[in-house]
Amino acid sequence: TGVQTCALPILLESVREETDRLTRIVRNLLTLARFDEGTLRLLRAPTDLHTVAQESANALSTLAREQNVSIGVGGGEALVNADPEYLRMVVSNLLENAIKYSGPGASVALDSRVEGTDAVLSVADTGPGIAPSSASRIFDRFFRADRSRTKASGGSGLGLAISLEIVEAHQGHIDLDTEVGVGSTFTVRIPSLPVEK
């Protein structure tokens, strides 16, 4: 019974994370429908990208352990006037992809900072990288760079497309820098809020 008792918290954490994953898929589909209908409403508030990054890393920590991928969160405060719920969706999508497709032993680094008038959040992995033919289409709806692995893991091919639309709705954009055999970095840039002094 001691072994069963020790395994219970791990099991509950795994169930919670699977519930979170399914919730993200449903939110992605609902968000896509709202974009298509023109009914997406952003509930903006001062939001720190560093805090969003830390929350996403905590929420996906079990998946990272299961995949043997380490996560690090660095940088500092990067404030934006944004909808925190939708920003969490973006960062969770980017981080979940990085964890799933980097491979065992890889690492993922989230970094938040302010560059000029932009608040910036990057999600960098040490995975296999993305081939140029796939990188050019990576934000297309239903596109899957790795069909077999995405299908096995339950991906819909919508996460990146929706993430791009959400960021653009905040007057920002997402850049991809990738090299086969080296890794990929997705960088989100959104106009920053001035820091009060």
Disulfide bonds with the S-S distance in Angstrom:
none
